[in-house]
């Protein structure tokens, strides 16, 4: 008997009721929810009442015109939001499938590459005849590989390698970190190699504490018995370069960011001991489908070959 009533209740609940509930939770009022859904306020109120009746749950406390979600309402909203996000992922995947058949190359790349070399790469790539439209996603390595695993991009540039079932390596780009400085800095001589000892008294613009380059840089200083003086910390190398330009100190960054820093009038030097900043290009396609992917990677390789230290 209980299951019969559950089935009856589930038939009473419609998608429109759930939409109205979500709109009220997101907007905080029936008035704004009505505007979001392009229906009248009484219609929203009726949909909410029908939803509560259909679920046998009190989702809101009503005091005059004010509606406050109950504990049950908040708990239900969490599940509703997950459901809508799942639908959004389905629609996004469908869009990715459509674009793959419409002359589109989807590229996911780490910020170190995306914020520096890719404008130049895209110019070189689009100079080729009949190139597809490039959809560019600048994201951390983990997210780039996640997109590759979900087949939401054709190629991923990442500093960590994926599992074999996610994608195979198309190209490897070995490189080492460089020190960037203001052009007027006493150590700004492109022909010299800087060491922790030479940077002992310098304020450093450091990358986020959890980043591999930050960890390896601090280890390099520690192994030489040199203190690492952090003047300011930032999440991305591109931001670190801007702070160096502003005179906050020196920074150890990837060669791509170092090249962009030099283009803006800054200086960069090699750093010893070497700090690895290699990354790779990974794809899930094969055979005839690899044509434009391989051409894009070839243009990236040409740009990387022109970096300082290469």
PyMOL commands that set and color helices and strands:
alter all, ss='L'
color gray80, all
select helices_A, chain A and resi 2-12+15-27+30-37+41-55+71-100+111-114+118-126+141-149+212-223+237-245+255-263+287-305
alter helices_A, ss='H'
color red, helices_A
select strands_A, chain A and resi 60-63+66-69+104-109+133-138+155-158+168-173+178-181+193-195+204-207+230-234+251-253+267-272+279-283
alter strands_A, ss='S'
color yellow, strands_A
deselect
rebuild
show_as cartoon
